[in-house]
Amino acid sequence: MSTVWMEATPPVLDADAAAAQPASLQQVAQQLAAVFAATAAERDERGGTPKAERDALRSSGLLALSIPVEFGGMGASWRETLDVVRLLAQADSSLAHVFGFHHLMLATVRLFAQPQQWQPWFEQTARRRWFWGNALNPLDDRTLSSVHGPWREFTGQKSFCSGALDSEMLIASAREADTGALLVAALPTGRSGISVSPDWNNMGQRQTDSGSVTFEKVRVEHHELLVDPGPLSTPFACLRPLVSQLVLANVYLGIAEAAFNDARYYTLHEARPWHAAKVAQMTDDPYVLGHYGDFWVGLEGVRVLADRAAERLDAAWLRGAALTEKERGETALAVATAKVAATHTGLDICTRMFDVAGARATHGGLRLDRHWRNLRTHSLHDPVAYKLREIGEWALKQQYPVPSFYS
């Protein structure tokens, strides 16, 4: 697949300068978002890898946003990191997706591994501006692992590997051939035997490179395996799916905010009132005003829920190994509630935006349908009905969500 790269002039942010001037983080993110928004519709149509935009993220320094200062990063909290994810999603949800998952992969090595493993990876990521991609997908069991003396071998395929193309590191998983146990490893994307395919061509999130990765007799060293404490082994390790779910909730919220802003622009500047409304301007149509009232109430509710969940995640993260199952459960409920609200409100606004934007907003060149396509594609990541069931078990029976890779 041939790809034409777009020009992107990134703002550059030094990690030390960012630590000294926290306000500049938001400024850099806003500048990037403005650059990304200018070409988002065109790139959505083209698909493929947003190479220039990913390099802009590298140059900005924001790939080190969640890495502690002592390891060369910016030391941002999860609330601050997720605020950047949301801001980028308002401009381009594909880039927000791969950026958020990059920080999820960093959280994975922190939660599943020992300091002698994750600390060097953090330092190299900050210094070399590595992008991390995903090849974990615990529901895809086609990759198997076998023992070969002091090392292991991964062979098989993985699907839905967001951000794997144009990454320097991958979080990959495999099933132990004899026992079926899940193994997770951190591997260089360029290692011999790893092939990342440009085969992502879905209706939404078209520049996330969420296609397939093939492992052909890939050598995995013992120190690359995340086995201590390992996947979902402690309440603290069980924060990993909550980081994932909250990244998604903020991507959905950012999409909904973008749809609202685009609809508002067309209502104010392009739309014409329906003749039966008997008003001179679309902005005076009482039904249009009612739609906007609904949109605003929904968005405000999701913002409050997402911010509350991020604050609870930060509090749980600071607890570290002392985190209790109850504390983890309370955080899981806050995250699940925010994600459900973001899904419902986002899909509603992305559908009804055309009721207030008018017929001219359906012009193919605008590709405003991308908001719905992006959110619908990603909201199928795990069925919202099962998230509601988890919340219902708490509401009725006071049972916390059972930790899994999706809750």
C-alpha positions in Angstrom: 0.0 0.0 0.0 1.5 3.3 -1.1 1.1 6.2 1.3 1.4 9.9 0.7 2.7 11.7 3.9 1.2 15.0 4.8 3.3 17.9 6.1 3.1 18.5 9.8 5.2 21.1 11.6 5.3 19.9 15.2 6.0 22.1 18.2 9.0 20.7 20.1 8.9 20.4 23.9 11.9 19.5 25.9 11.1 17.2 28.9 13.0 19.4 31.4 11.3 22.5 30.1 7.9 20.8 30.5 8.6 19.9 34.1 9.5 23.5 34.8 6.5 24.9 33.0 3.5 22.6 33.3 1.2 25.0 31.5 3.2 24.4 28.3 2.0 20.8 28.1 -1.5 22.0 27.3 -0.1 24.6 24.8 1.8 22.0 22.9 -1.1 19.6 22.8 -3.4 22.4 21.5 -0.8 23.3 18.8 -0.6 19.7 17.7 -4.4 19.3 17.8 -4.7 22.4 15.5 -2.2 20.9 13.0 -3.9 17.5 13.1 -7.4 18.9 12.7 -6.5 20.7 9.5 -6.0 17.4 7.6 -8.1 15.0 9.6 -10.9 14.6 7.1 -8.5 14.1 4.2 -6.5 11.6 6.1 -9.6 9.8 7.2 -10.5 9.2 3.5 -7.0 8.0 2.7 -6.4 5.7 5.7 -3.0 4.2 6.2 -0.3 5.3 8.6 -0.2 9.0 9.7 3.5 9.0 9.6 4.1 12.7 9.7 1.6 13.2 12.5 3.2 10.3 14.6 6.6 11.9 14.1 5.1 15.2 15.2 4.0 13.5 18.5 7.5 12.1 18.8 9.1 15.6 18.3 6.7 17.2 20.7 8.0 15.2 23.7 4.5 14.1 24.7 5.3 10.4 24.3 7.1 10.9 27.6 4.1 12.6 29.2 3.2 9.8 31.7 6.8 8.7 32.4 8.0 9.9 35.9 10.5 12.8 35.8 13.3 10.7 37.4 13.3 8.5 34.3 13.4 11.4 31.8 9.6 11.9 31.5 7.3 14.7 32.3 5.7 13.1 35.3 2.1 13.9 34.3 -0.8 12.4 36.3 -3.4 10.2 34.6 -5.8 13.1 34.7 -3.3 15.3 32.8 -2.5 12.5 30.3 -6.1 11.8 29.6 -6.9 15.5 29.2 -4.3 15.4 26.3 -6.0 12.3 24.9 -9.3 14.0 24.9 -7.9 17.2 23.3 -6.3 15.2 20.5 -9.5 13.2 20.0 -11.4 16.5 19.3 -9.0 17.0 16.4 -8.4 13.4 15.2 -9.6 10.4 17.1 -7.2 8.0 15.4 -4.2 9.9 16.6 -5.7 10.2 20.1 -6.2 6.4 20.1 -2.6 5.5 19.2 -1.3 8.2 21.6 -3.5 6.9 24.5 -2.6 3.3 23.8 1.1 4.2 23.8 0.7 5.4 27.4 -1.4 2.3 28.1 1.5 0.1 27.0 3.8 2.0 29.3 1.4 1.4 32.1 1.3 -2.3 31.2 5.1 -2.7 31.8 4.9 -0.7 35.0 2.0 -2.8 36.4 3.1 -6.2 35.2 6.9 -6.1 35.6 9.7 -5.4 38.0 11.6 -2.1 38.3 14.7 -3.5 36.7 12.6 -4.1 33.6 10.3 -1.1 33.3 12.8 1.6 34.5 15.2 1.1 31.5 12.3 0.9 29.1 10.9 4.2 30.5 14.3 5.9 30.3 14.9 4.7 26.7 11.4 5.7 25.6 11.9 9.2 27.0 15.4 9.6 25.5 14.8 8.0 22.1 11.2 9.1 21.7 9.9 5.6 21.2 6.3 4.9 20.2 4.8 1.8 21.8 2.2 -0.3 19.9 -0.2 -3.0 20.9 -0.1 -6.7 20.0 -1.7 -8.1 23.1 -5.4 -8.8 22.3 -6.1 -11.5 25.0 -9.1 -12.8 23.1 -6.9 -13.8 20.1 -5.2 -17.1 21.0 -3.5 -17.8 17.7 0.0 -17.0 19.0 1.6 -19.8 21.0 4.8 -19.8 23.1 7.2 -22.7 23.6 10.3 -23.1 25.7 13.8 -23.2 24.0 16.3 -23.5 26.8 16.8 -20.1 28.5 14.5 -18.3 26.0 11.0 -18.6 24.5 9.6 -18.6 21.1 6.4 -16.8 19.9 4.7 -18.0 16.8 1.3 -17.1 15.4 -0.8 -14.0 14.7 -2.6 -11.2 16.5 -5.5 -9.0 15.3 -6.6 -5.5 16.3 -3.0 -4.4 17.0 -3.5 -0.7 17.4 -0.5 1.5 16.6 1.8 -1.5 15.8 3.0 0.0 12.5 5.6 2.7 12.9 6.3 1.7 16.5 9.6 1.0 18.1 8.2 -1.4 20.8 5.3 -3.8 21.1 3.4 -5.3 24.0 2.7 -8.8 22.8 0.9 -11.8 24.3 0.9 -15.5 23.6 -0.5 -18.7 25.1 1.8 -21.2 26.6 1.6 -24.2 24.2 1.4 -26.8 27.0 -0.7 -25.1 29.7 -2.6 -22.3 27.9 -1.3 -19.8 30.4 -1.2 -16.2 29.1 2.3 -14.7 28.6 2.9 -11.0 28.0 6.2 -9.6 26.7 7.7 -6.3 25.7 9.5 -6.7 22.3 11.2 -4.4 19.8 8.9 -4.1 16.8 11.9 -4.6 14.4 12.9 -7.9 15.8 13.5 -10.7 13.4 10.3 -12.7 12.8 7.9 -9.9 13.6 5.8 -8.7 10.6 3.3 -5.9 11.0 0.8 -5.8 8.1 -0.8 -2.7 6.7 -4.2 -4.5 6.5 -6.4 -2.2 8.6 -9.2 -0.9 6.3 -12.3 -0.5 8.6 -15.0 2.1 8.3 -13.7 4.1 11.3 -10.5 4.9 13.2 -8.9 4.5 9.8 -5.4 5.7 10.8 -4.9 3.6 13.9 -3.1 0.8 12.0 -5.2 -1.7 14.1 -4.5 -4.5 11.7 -2.5 -7.8 12.2 0.9 -8.8 13.5 2.6 -12.1 12.6 5.2 -13.7 14.8 7.3 -16.3 13.1 9.6 -18.1 15.5 10.3 -14.9 17.4 12.9 -15.2 20.1 11.7 -13.8 23.5 14.3 -13.4 26.3 13.3 -14.1 29.9 13.9 -10.5 30.9 11.4 -9.4 28.2 8.6 -11.4 29.8 6.2 -9.5 32.2 5.8 -12.3 34.8 6.5 -10.6 38.1 3.9 -9.7 39.4 2.4 -10.5 35.9 -0.9 -9.9 34.2 -3.9 -9.0 36.6 -2.1 -10.7 39.5 -2.7 -8.0 42.2 -5.2 -5.2 42.8 -2.5 -2.8 41.5 -1.8 -4.9 38.4 -5.6 -4.9 37.8 -5.5 -1.2 37.2 -4.3 -1.9 33.6 -7.8 -2.5 32.2 -9.0 0.6 33.9 -6.4 2.7 32.2 -7.5 1.1 28.9 -11.2 1.8 29.5 -10.6 5.4 30.6 -8.4 6.1 27.5 -11.3 4.9 25.4 -13.9 7.0 27.4 -11.8 10.1 26.8 -11.4 9.3 23.1 -15.2 8.9 22.9 -15.8 12.2 24.7 -13.4 14.0 22.4 -15.2 12.6 19.4 -18.5 13.8 20.8 -17.1 17.3 21.5 -15.8 17.4 18.0 -19.2 16.4 16.6 -20.9 19.1 18.7 -18.4 21.8 17.6 -18.9 20.9 13.9 -22.6 20.8 14.2 -22.6 24.2 16.0 -20.5 25.7 13.2 -22.9 24.6 10.5 -26.0 25.6 12.5 -24.6 29.1 12.9 -23.1 29.6 9.4 -24.7 27.2 6.9 -28.0 25.7 8.0 -31.3 27.1 6.9 -34.5 26.9 8.9 -37.2 24.5 7.9 -40.2 26.4 6.4 -42.7 25.0 9.0 -40.6 26.5 11.8 -41.7 30.0 10.8 -38.4 31.5 12.0 -35.9 33.6 10.1 -32.8 31.8 11.3 -32.1 28.2 12.2 -30.8 29.4 15.6 -34.3 30.4 16.6 -35.9 27.0 15.8 -37.2 25.7 19.2 -36.5 22.1 18.2 -32.9 22.9 17.2 -32.5 24.6 20.6 -33.9 21.6 22.3 -31.3 19.3 20.6 -28.5 21.6 21.7 -29.8 21.5 25.2 -29.8 17.7 25.2 -26.3 17.7 23.7 -24.9 20.1 26.4 -26.4 18.2 29.3 -25.0 14.9 28.0 -21.5 16.4 27.4 -21.4 18.1 30.8 -22.4 14.8 32.5 -19.7 12.8 30.7 -17.0 15.4 31.4 -17.8 15.3 35.1 -17.8 11.5 35.1 -14.6 11.2 33.1 -12.7 13.7 35.3 -14.0 12.0 38.5 -12.8 8.6 37.2 -9.4 10.0 36.3 -9.0 11.4 39.7 -9.9 8.1 41.3 -7.4 6.3 39.0 -4.7 8.7 40.1 -5.5 8.1 43.7 -5.4 4.3 43.2 -2.2 4.5 41.2 -0.4 6.4 44.0 -1.4 3.5 46.4 0.8 1.1 44.5 1.2 -2.3 46.0 -0.9 -1.2 49.0 -4.0 -0.9 46.8 -6.9 -3.0 48.1 -9.5 -4.9 46.2 -12.2 -2.5 47.5 -10.3 0.5 46.3 -9.7 -1.1 42.9 -13.4 -1.9 42.8 -14.5 1.6 43.5 -12.2 2.9 40.7 -13.5 0.3 38.3 -17.1 1.4 38.9 -16.2 5.1 38.3 -14.4 4.1 35.1 -17.2 1.9 33.8 -19.8 4.6 34.5 -17.8 7.2 32.6 -17.2 4.8 29.6 -20.9 3.9 29.3 -22.0 7.5 29.5 -19.3 8.5 26.9 -20.5 5.8 24.6 -24.2 6.6 24.8 -23.8 10.4 24.7 -21.2 10.2 21.9 -23.3 8.0 19.6 -26.3 10.1 20.3 -24.6 13.4 19.3 -22.8 11.9 16.4 -26.1 10.7 15.0 -28.3 13.7 15.8 -25.7 16.3 14.8 -27.2 16.3 11.3 -30.6 17.2 12.6 -29.2 20.6 13.6 -26.4 21.1 11.1 -28.6 20.8 8.0 -28.4 19.0 4.7 -25.3 20.9 3.6 -23.3 19.2 6.4 -23.7 15.8 4.6 -21.4 16.9 1.8 -18.9 14.1 1.2 -15.9 16.3 1.3 -16.6 17.3 4.9 -16.7 13.7 6.0 -18.5 14.7 9.1 -19.9 11.1 9.2 -16.4 10.2 10.4 -17.3 11.1 14.0 -20.0 8.5 14.1 -17.9 5.9 12.1 -15.0 6.4 14.5 -17.0 6.1 17.7 -19.1 3.2 16.4 -16.0 1.3 15.3 -14.2 1.8 18.6 -17.3 1.4 20.9 -17.5 -2.2 19.7 -14.1 -2.8 21.4 -16.2 -4.5 24.2 -20.0 -4.6 24.3 -21.5 -1.8 26.3 -24.3 -4.1 27.5 -21.8 -6.1 29.5 -20.4 -3.0 31.0 -23.9 -2.1 32.1 -24.4 -5.5 33.6 -21.3 -5.0 35.7 -22.6 -1.7 36.9 -26.0 -3.3 37.6 -24.4 -6.0 39.7 -23.0 -3.2 41.9 -26.2 -1.2 41.9 -28.4 -4.1 42.9 -26.1 -6.6 44.7 -23.1 -4.4 45.7 -20.7 -6.6 43.8 -17.6 -5.0 42.3 -16.6 -5.7 38.7 -14.5 -8.9 38.4 -11.1 -7.9 37.1 -10.4 -8.9 33.5 -8.7 -7.3 30.5 -12.0 -5.5 29.8 -13.1 -4.5 33.3 
